[in-house]
Amino acid sequence: MIIVEGPDGSGKTTLIKHLQSIATFYMYHSKGPVTDLKDGLMRTNALYTYPFNSIMDRCVLISEPIYGPIVRNIDIFDQHLTGLWQRLKEKIDPTIIMCSPPYDTAEENIKNIEEVYNKSWKTDDHLDLVIKKYKLLLIKYDDIYARLVDMKFNVLLYKYTYTKMDYLENYLLWRGELCAD
């Protein structure tokens, strides 16, 4: 399983489209903000039913601990997070690709974000908070990246302005997560 994570405007969609052009994946999207711990645990348990050749556009166990406290002032997983991450590592051991944009590039992308979210679950209030707190989101993503690396997850840092796609493809082939069609 491949999990593609990162803040809005970081190149997740572009990367996923590229990966889907060279291999077959089942695609799963985040379903938006988690409402409470029960909802978060239900979404987490669903991860364990996905096929091996799945690619996720965000994972509730990574994005919710970032967006929840910063954008909605709630920390759904709180003290449960480390245990939930350990279970994810033991049961699935996914490759996590953390998309991290250079700030100036992300700032440019975020200016066009309203067009991207016009038809999605995100409200104007949510969008305004994401834009206002974007630097905090980037800092929190860096913190989560470091914590996942410390827990020995397979984490790649992807910066679409300079990460070579063949490097990423070779790593995924080596991990057995990428089988060309």
N, C-alpha and C positions, 0 to 999 in steps of 0.2 A: 504494500500500500504506500502510496505517495501522498503526502499532505503538503499542499502549497499554501503558505501563510504569508501575511504581510499586511501593512496598512493600505488603505485606499490609495490608488494611484501608484502602486509599487511594481506593476508589471505582472501580477498573478494571472490575469486572463490571457495576456499575450503568451506567457510561458505555457499555460495549460493547452492553449490552441496548438502551439508548436509540438508539444509532447503527443497530443492526440493525432497530429499529422504523421507521426512516425511509428506509432504503436496504437493498439486497441486498449482502451481503458473504460471501465464503468465510471461514470462521472457522478459525483455527489457534491451538492452545494450546501453551504450553511443556510440554515432556515431563519436567520435573523437572531435578534436578542433572545436570550434565555429568560424565561419568566420567573423561575424559582428553582430551588435545588432539585426538586422532583423532576422537573422538565429537563434540567441539565443532566441528571443521571440517566434519564430515558434516552436522551440523545447520545450520551456516552456509551451506553449499552448497545445501541444500534450499530456503533462502529464495529463491534465484534461480529456482526452478521454480514458485513460487506465482503465481496470477493477479493482475493489476493490482488488481482490486477485492477485495483480501484485508484482513482485519483480524486482527492478532495480539495475543493476550493474553500479553504478555511476549515478548521477543526474546533469544535466547541471547547475542547480542553486547552486550546491555545488562545483563541481570539476572545473568548468570554472573560478570562482573567485580565485581559488588557482593556477591552472596551467597557466592560461592566463597571469597574471602579472609576474610570476616567470620564466616560460619557454619561453613564446613568447613575453614578454614585452608589452602586451595589456590587458586592463581591459574593456571587452565588456560591462558588466552590470553597472559598475561605480556607479553612484548615484541612479540607479534604484533597486539595490539589496534588500534593506530592504523592499521596497514595494512588490517586487516579492516574497520574503519569506513570508510576511504577507498573501498574496493571497494564496500561497501554503498551509499555516497553516489553513486558513479559509475554503478552498475548499476541501482539501484532508486530512489534519492532519496526515501525514504519520509517521510511526515509522522509525527513521533513525538510522542505525547501523553504527557507525564510527569505522572502523577497524584501530587500532593503534598498529603497531608492536613495540616491543622493538628494539631500534636502531641496536644493534648487529645482531639480527635475520633478520631485514630488509636489513641490509648491505650484509648479506650472500645471501639472496634472490635476491637482485639486481644484484649480480654477475652473476646470471643465467638468467637475464631478456632478454638477446638477443634471447635465445631459445623461450621464451614466445611470443615475439613480431615479430618473424621472418616472420609470415604470416599476420600481422596486418597493420593498417593504419600508424603506427608510423614509422617515418624515422630514419635513423642512427643519423641525427642531433638532432632530438627530443629526442631520447634515450640518447645520450651523455649529453644533457642539463638536463634531468631528473636525471641521475646519478650524475652529478656535483653539482646539486642544491638540492639534496635529503634532506639534513638537513633543508634547508629553506622550502621545501614542508611539512615536518613533523611539523615545527613550525606553518606554516600557517593553516594546518589541525587542530592543537590544538586551534588556534584563532577562526576558523570557528565553531568548536565544542562549545566553550564557548559562542559565539554569538547566536548559535541556542538554547542552554540551556537557555540563558537569555530571548529569545523570547518564551519560554515555549513549544518548540517542544519536542516530545517524542524521546529522543536521548539516545542510549545505547552505551557505550564504550566497544568495543570488542577487547581483546588482545588474540590471538589464543594460545599463550603459557600458559595462565592460566585461561581464562574465561571458566567456566563450561557450557557445552552445555545445560544441563537441566535447568539451570538458565535462559538462553536465550529463550529456548522453553517455559518455564512457563510464562515468561513475555509476549511473543507473543500470547500465549493462552489467558492470562488475557486481553490483548488489543483486542482480537477477530480477530487477523490477522493470526492466525494459526489454521487451522482445519485439523486434521489428516485425511488421506485417509481412 
